[in-house]
């Protein structure tokens, strides 16, 4: 039996079309999923959209479009983005699906049966952007720091979840669950200050999932949304749950590191293994977000550039820290790294070999320059940006090797060994880059006749003799 690996992204609000931050998260999760498939693991990769949020309703009303029509249109854009970016998801969940609502109600009923839900009056400040109540200490100068807007004061009858009951459990769970360290430490510090019980219903809301046995209320959208990670598995729940990693942005860390484990503990479910909290993308020093209007449209980028160029330019951003990103950064990474380094190595080697891979043996001097253990360690720890840095450091060594050895001046066995070394190195590079640049690596494999990429192929001197097909250059300069 292959080892299972279940990975999810956050589900995106469909109150507007996708921005490049959504693309970054999906590509990051996709590269992790593809790496685990290379390891011959049984991978299930879930992504999708949150259609039950109140902010979706407000956006539809503002646009003067029926809610269902508005949501269907925007959801289709997120689906289109996944397809154009070659996101290898196994299922795409929409939370308006009937089967999702059934699972949400089932889990909320289990929490009720555990005596963890009660009714009371709620007074507090509510941020529509976050779909969450805020305490005074959450606000900066009276505003939500995530959306830079003053929250609304609300007073309502509501159902509450006994979140405070799970404080001690959460302080044991979070240290092993949340990564990286700074995000983990932020949450631990906040939990130690004490937990308030969580309002988990909305009275009189017209959109969303009914509260069990009380149709005057809808289930709070964050409870509904988090349960997608179970409902999205459908008949595969027993096979894949618990999740091996949830991939999310730091703005929703609290919901995933505190509320989600507490709900699961109450409902009697096993807990996910890891929460990967990535940084934000910044445009002109400001966070890219729909609410601020500070956005880059990834679907527009994909009209100009290949999926692999967009993927690579984003995957070079830091996983754990905030990163600057814009179209100029994309062009620079395409020209300097994809075209000048990877593309140049492949085209020069194919040209020097002419039409066939020679019989030879890999030069151990070049082989020793590949930090394979470090790359694998980075990939297993979700440090995709660091893995790419090491892979491209080896590509630099390969280009340097060509310049130093000058195989065009040589003949016979000496020349054959140098060319074989380069082809063998390209085969290993193609395996390592395939989670990041799937189309490009597929083209390289076809050109040189390489076998289907797997982790077992990450050994030198495994390249077979054969013909090299003529091929277009991998990356034309922008």
C-alpha positions in Angstrom: 0.0 0.0 0.0 1.4 3.4 -1.0 1.7 6.0 1.8 -1.2 8.5 1.6 -0.7 12.2 1.4 -3.6 14.6 1.7 -3.0 18.3 1.0 -5.4 21.3 0.9 -5.4 25.0 0.1 -7.7 27.5 1.7 -11.0 27.9 -0.1 -11.3 31.4 -1.7 -14.0 33.9 -1.3 -15.7 34.5 -4.7 -16.7 38.2 -4.0 -14.3 39.2 -6.8 -12.2 37.5 -9.4 -8.9 35.9 -8.3 -5.7 37.9 -7.7 -2.1 36.7 -7.9 -2.0 35.9 -4.1 -4.6 33.1 -4.8 -2.4 31.9 -7.7 0.7 31.8 -5.4 -1.0 29.6 -2.8 -2.4 27.1 -5.4 1.0 26.8 -7.1 2.8 26.3 -3.8 0.4 23.6 -2.8 0.5 22.0 -6.3 4.3 21.8 -6.2 4.2 20.0 -2.8 1.5 17.6 -4.1 3.6 16.9 -7.3 6.7 16.3 -5.2 4.8 13.7 -3.1 3.5 12.0 -6.3 7.2 11.8 -7.4 7.8 9.8 -4.2 5.1 7.4 -5.4 2.7 8.4 -2.6 -1.1 8.2 -2.9 -1.8 11.9 -3.1 -5.2 13.7 -2.7 -5.1 17.4 -3.4 -8.2 19.5 -2.6 -8.8 23.2 -3.5 -11.9 25.2 -4.2 -14.1 28.2 -3.3 -16.1 29.5 -0.3 -19.5 30.4 -1.7 -21.4 30.8 1.5 -19.7 34.0 2.9 -21.8 37.1 3.6 -19.3 39.2 1.7 -20.2 37.3 -1.4 -23.8 38.3 -0.9 -22.9 41.9 -0.4 -20.7 42.0 -3.5 -23.6 40.5 -5.6 -26.0 43.1 -4.2 -23.5 45.9 -5.0 -23.2 44.5 -8.6 -27.0 44.2 -8.8 -26.7 40.6 -9.9 -28.6 37.6 -8.3 -26.3 35.9 -5.7 -26.3 32.5 -7.4 -25.5 34.0 -10.8 -22.7 36.2 -9.3 -21.1 33.3 -7.4 -21.3 30.9 -10.4 -19.5 33.5 -12.6 -16.7 34.2 -10.1 -16.3 30.5 -9.1 -15.7 29.7 -12.8 -12.8 32.2 -12.9 -11.1 30.4 -10.0 -11.6 27.1 -11.8 -10.2 28.6 -15.0 -7.2 29.8 -13.1 -6.4 26.4 -11.7 -6.6 24.8 -15.2 -4.5 27.5 -16.8 -1.8 27.1 -14.1 -1.8 23.3 -14.4 -2.9 22.8 -10.8 -3.1 19.1 -10.4 -6.0 19.1 -8.0 -8.0 15.9 -7.4 -11.2 17.7 -6.5 -12.4 21.3 -6.6 -15.0 22.0 -3.9 -17.8 24.6 -4.0 -19.4 25.0 -0.6 -22.9 25.5 -2.0 -22.8 21.8 -3.0 -25.6 19.9 -1.2 -23.2 17.1 0.0 -21.0 19.8 1.7 -24.0 21.1 3.7 -24.9 17.6 4.8 -21.4 17.0 6.2 -21.4 20.4 7.9 -24.7 19.7 9.7 -23.5 16.2 10.7 -20.4 17.6 12.3 -22.2 20.5 14.1 -24.7 17.9 15.4 -21.8 15.9 16.9 -20.5 19.1 18.6 -24.0 19.7 20.0 -24.2 16.1 21.3 -20.9 16.7 23.1 -22.6 19.6 24.9 -20.2 22.2 23.4 -22.8 24.5 22.0 -25.1 26.9 23.9 -27.3 29.9 23.2 -26.7 33.4 24.5 -26.7 37.1 23.4 -23.7 38.5 21.6 -22.4 42.1 21.6 -19.2 42.9 19.7 -17.4 44.4 16.8 -17.8 42.5 13.5 -15.4 42.8 10.5 -17.3 41.9 7.3 -14.0 41.4 5.4 -12.8 38.8 7.9 -16.3 37.4 8.5 -15.4 37.5 12.2 -16.0 39.3 15.5 -13.0 41.3 16.8 -11.9 42.2 20.3 -10.4 45.6 21.2 -6.9 44.1 21.2 -7.4 42.7 17.7 -7.9 46.3 16.3 -5.2 48.8 15.4 -6.4 52.4 15.8 -9.9 51.1 16.0 -9.6 49.3 12.6 -9.2 45.7 11.5 -5.5 45.5 10.6 -6.2 43.0 7.8 -8.7 45.2 6.0 -7.9 48.7 7.4 -11.6 49.3 8.1 -13.6 50.0 11.3 -15.7 47.0 12.2 -19.5 47.2 12.8 -20.9 47.0 16.3 -23.5 44.2 16.4 -25.8 42.8 19.0 -27.6 39.5 18.3 -28.9 36.3 19.8 -26.6 33.5 18.8 -25.2 30.0 19.3 -21.8 29.7 20.9 -19.1 27.0 20.7 -17.2 26.3 23.9 -13.8 27.2 22.5 -12.4 28.2 25.9 -12.8 24.5 27.0 -10.0 23.5 24.6 -7.3 26.0 25.6 -5.0 23.4 27.3 -5.4 20.9 24.5 -4.6 23.6 21.9 -1.4 24.6 23.7 -0.2 21.0 23.4 -1.3 20.7 19.7 -0.1 24.0 18.2 3.7 23.5 18.8 3.7 20.4 16.6 1.1 21.5 14.1 1.9 25.1 13.0 4.9 26.1 10.8 6.9 28.3 10.6 8.1 29.3 14.1 7.0 33.0 14.1 3.4 32.1 13.1 3.4 29.3 15.7 4.7 31.6 18.5 2.2 34.3 17.6 -0.7 31.9 18.1 0.7 30.3 21.3 1.1 33.8 22.9 -2.5 34.7 22.0 -4.0 31.4 23.2 -2.1 31.8 26.6 -4.0 35.1 27.0 -7.2 33.1 27.2 -9.9 32.1 24.8 -13.5 33.4 24.5 -16.2 31.1 23.3 -17.0 31.4 19.6 -20.2 32.7 18.1 -21.1 30.1 15.4 -24.4 31.3 14.1 -26.0 34.2 12.2 -29.6 35.1 12.9 -31.8 36.0 9.9 -29.1 35.5 7.3 -30.6 34.4 3.9 -27.5 32.8 2.5 -25.6 29.8 3.9 -26.3 26.5 5.6 -29.1 26.1 8.1 -28.2 25.6 11.8 -29.4 22.1 12.9 -33.0 22.1 14.1 -33.2 25.9 14.1 -33.8 27.4 10.7 -33.9 31.0 12.0 -30.1 30.7 12.1 -27.4 30.0 9.5 -24.1 28.3 10.5 -21.2 30.8 10.9 -19.3 30.8 7.6 -16.0 29.9 9.1 -17.3 26.7 10.7 -18.9 25.9 7.4 -15.7 26.7 5.4 -13.3 24.8 7.6 -15.4 21.6 7.3 -14.7 21.6 3.5 -11.5 19.8 4.3 -13.6 16.8 5.3 -16.6 17.2 3.0 -14.3 17.6 0.0 -13.1 14.0 0.4 -16.6 12.6 -0.2 -16.3 8.8 -0.3 -12.6 9.0 0.3 -12.8 10.4 3.9 -11.7 7.1 5.6 -8.9 6.7 3.1 -7.3 10.2 3.3 -8.4 12.0 6.6 -6.7 13.4 8.5 -5.0 16.0 6.3 -1.2 15.8 6.1 -0.9 19.6 5.4 -3.3 22.5 5.1 -1.7 25.4 3.1 -3.0 28.8 4.1 -2.0 32.5 4.2 -1.1 34.1 7.5 -4.3 36.2 7.7 -6.4 33.1 8.5 -3.9 31.4 10.8 -6.1 31.8 13.9 -9.1 30.0 12.3 -6.9 27.1 11.2 -4.6 26.8 14.2 -7.2 27.3 17.0 -10.8 27.1 15.9 -10.3 24.1 13.5 -8.5 21.8 15.9 -11.0 22.6 18.7 -14.0 21.8 16.4 -12.4 18.5 15.4 -11.6 17.6 19.0 -15.2 18.3 20.0 -16.6 16.3 17.1 -14.3 13.4 17.7 -12.2 13.6 14.6 -8.4 13.0 14.2 -6.3 16.1 13.8 -4.4 17.3 10.7 -0.6 16.8 10.9 0.7 20.2 9.7 -0.5 23.8 9.0 1.8 25.5 6.5 1.3 29.3 6.9 2.8 31.2 4.0 3.6 34.9 3.7 1.9 37.5 1.7 2.8 39.0 -1.7 3.3 42.8 -1.7 2.8 45.1 -4.6 4.6 48.4 -4.1 5.2 47.6 -0.5 1.5 47.0 0.2 -0.2 43.6 0.7 -1.9 42.3 -2.5 -5.6 42.0 -1.6 -9.1 42.5 -3.2 -10.3 44.6 -0.3 -7.6 47.2 -0.8 -7.9 47.1 -4.6 -4.1 46.4 -4.7 -4.2 43.5 -7.1 -2.5 41.8 -10.0 -4.8 39.6 -12.2 -3.2 36.2 -12.8 -5.5 35.5 -15.7 -4.2 38.6 -17.4 -0.6 37.4 -16.7 -1.4 34.1 -18.3 -2.5 35.8 -21.5 1.0 37.1 -21.9 3.2 34.5 -20.4 3.3 30.7 -20.1 2.0 28.8 -17.1 5.5 27.7 -16.2 6.8 31.3 -16.3 4.1 32.5 -14.0 4.6 29.4 -11.7 8.3 29.9 -11.5 8.2 33.6 -10.9 5.8 33.0 -7.9 7.6 30.0 -6.5 10.8 32.0 -6.3 9.0 34.2 -3.7 9.6 33.3 0.0 7.3 30.7 1.4 7.3 31.9 5.0 8.1 35.6 4.7 6.3 38.4 2.7 7.7 39.0 -0.8 7.5 41.8 -3.3 6.0 40.7 -6.7 5.1 42.4 -9.9 5.4 41.9 -13.7 8.9 43.3 -13.8 10.0 40.6 -11.3 8.3 38.0 -13.5 10.3 39.2 -16.5 13.6 39.3 -14.7 13.2 35.8 -13.3 12.1 34.5 -16.8 15.0 36.1 -18.6 17.8 35.6 -16.1 17.0 32.2 -14.7 14.7 30.3 -17.0 16.1 31.5 -20.3 19.7 32.3 -19.5 20.4 29.4 -17.1 18.0 26.4 -17.6 17.1 27.1 -21.3 20.7 27.8 -22.2 22.0 24.6 -20.5 19.4 22.4 -22.4 19.9 24.0 -25.8 23.7 24.0 -25.6 23.9 20.4 -24.5 21.4 19.2 -27.2 23.4 21.2 -29.8 26.7 19.7 -28.7 25.3 16.2 -28.7 23.9 16.8 -32.1 21.3 14.0 -32.5 22.2 11.3 -30.0 23.1 10.8 -26.3 26.6 9.3 -26.2 27.7 6.3 -24.2 29.6 7.6 -21.2 30.0 7.9 -17.5 29.1 10.9 -15.3 32.0 13.1 -14.0 31.9 12.7 -10.2 33.3 16.3 -9.9 30.1 17.7 -11.2 27.9 15.0 -9.6 29.3 16.1 -6.1 28.2 19.6 -6.7 24.5 18.7 -6.5 23.2 19.1 -3.0 20.6 16.4 -3.3 20.0 15.7 0.4 19.5 19.4 1.1 17.1 19.7 -1.8 15.0 16.7 -0.7 15.0 18.0 2.9 13.8 21.4 1.7 11.0 19.8 -0.3 9.9 17.6 2.6 9.8 20.6 4.8 7.7 22.7 2.3 10.7 25.0 1.7 10.1 25.1 -2.0 11.9 28.5 -2.5 15.0 27.1 -0.9 14.8 23.9 -3.0 14.6 26.0 -6.2 17.7 28.0 -5.1 19.7 24.8 -4.7 18.5 23.3 -8.0 19.5 26.5 -9.9 22.8 26.6 -8.1 23.5 23.2 -9.7 22.3 24.5 -13.1 24.9 27.3 -12.7 27.6 24.6 -12.0 26.5 22.7 -15.1 26.8 25.9 -17.3 30.2 26.6 -15.7 31.2 22.9 -16.4 30.5 23.4 -20.2 32.5 26.7 -20.2 35.5 25.1 -18.5 35.6 21.7 -20.3 35.0 23.2 -23.8 33.7 19.9 -25.3 33.5 21.4 -28.8 37.4 21.2 -28.8 37.5 17.6 -27.8 37.0 14.2 -29.4 36.4 10.5 -28.5 35.8 9.2 -25.0 36.8 12.4 -23.2 34.1 14.3 -25.2 31.5 11.6 -24.8 31.9 11.5 -21.0 31.5 15.3 -20.7 28.4 15.3 -22.9 27.0 12.2 -21.1 27.6 14.0 -17.8 25.6 17.1 -19.0 22.7 15.0 -20.3 22.6 12.9 -17.1 22.6 16.1 -15.1 19.8 17.6 -17.1 17.8 14.4 -16.5 18.2 14.8 -12.7 17.4 18.5 -13.0 14.2 17.7 -14.9 13.1 15.3 -12.2 13.7 17.9 -9.5 12.1 20.7 -11.4 9.0 18.7 -12.5 6.9 19.7 -9.5 7.6 23.4 -10.3 7.7 23.5 -14.1 5.6 20.5 -15.3 5.2 21.5 -18.9 8.9 22.5 -19.4 10.1 19.3 -17.8 7.8 17.2 -19.9 9.2 18.9 -23.0 12.8 18.2 -21.8 11.9 14.5 -21.1 10.4 14.2 -24.6 13.4 15.8 -26.3 16.0 13.6 -24.6 13.8 10.4 -24.3 14.0 10.4 -20.5 11.8 8.0 -18.5 8.8 9.2 -16.5 10.2 11.2 -13.5 10.3 9.5 -10.1 12.4 10.0 -7.0 14.1 6.6 -7.8 15.5 8.3 -10.9 17.5 10.8 -8.7 20.8 8.8 -9.2 23.5 9.6 -11.7 24.6 7.2 -14.5 21.0 6.1 -15.3 20.6 7.9 -18.6 20.1 5.6 -21.5 21.7 6.0 -24.9 19.2 7.3 -27.5 18.2 9.9 -30.0 17.7 13.6 -29.1 14.7 15.2 -30.9 14.9 18.6 -32.4 12.9 21.0 -30.2 12.0 24.6 -29.9 14.0 26.6 -27.4 12.4 26.3 -23.9 12.2 30.0 -23.1 12.3 32.9 -25.5 13.5 36.1 -23.9 10.8 38.6 -22.9 
